[in-house]
Amino acid sequence: MPKLSINIDVDDLDRGVAFYEAAVGLAPARRFGDFAVELVGAEVPVYLLLKDQATPPFPGADSRRDYARHWTPVHVDFAVEGIAQALARAATAGARVESELESYRWGRVVLLSDPFGNGFCLVELDVDGYDEMTTPYVRPGNAKRFHNRDPRS
């Protein structure tokens, strides 16, 4: 099974460490020279990677890194207990709150972004959590199909 880690680009390692420590309780564990810091306290390690503003994200890229708020198809969810307190903690640490606290039959969620423009969510699951809205996965083409239920309902 592959191992998972999360890498978050920042333009200031110390400010990134301070934010994630204060906002969600991650702790710095190891420094990799002057270019990365490993944070622990989540189910997978989180690495803050020092990447200068306006540098290309990969060789030949037409775009450049921009630490203003930006959209990305991948984001991090932090599962928390006591979402109101977790939201207050993140906001005090400098998170930008981007939605109201939303309630669903599976729990509650709020959308935020860090000081580097990266979106993330705080999620508090009810007792049944995601089990409340899931069905077994069925490969396309199999006879037995399940109707998708909107996870936000």
Secondary structure by P-SEA (a helix, b strand, c coil): cbbbbbbbbbccaaaaaaaaaaaccccccccccccbbbbccccbbbbbbbccccccccccccccccccbbbbcbbbbbbbcaaaaaaaaaaaaccccccccccccccccccccccccbbbbbbbbcccccccccccccccccccccccccccc
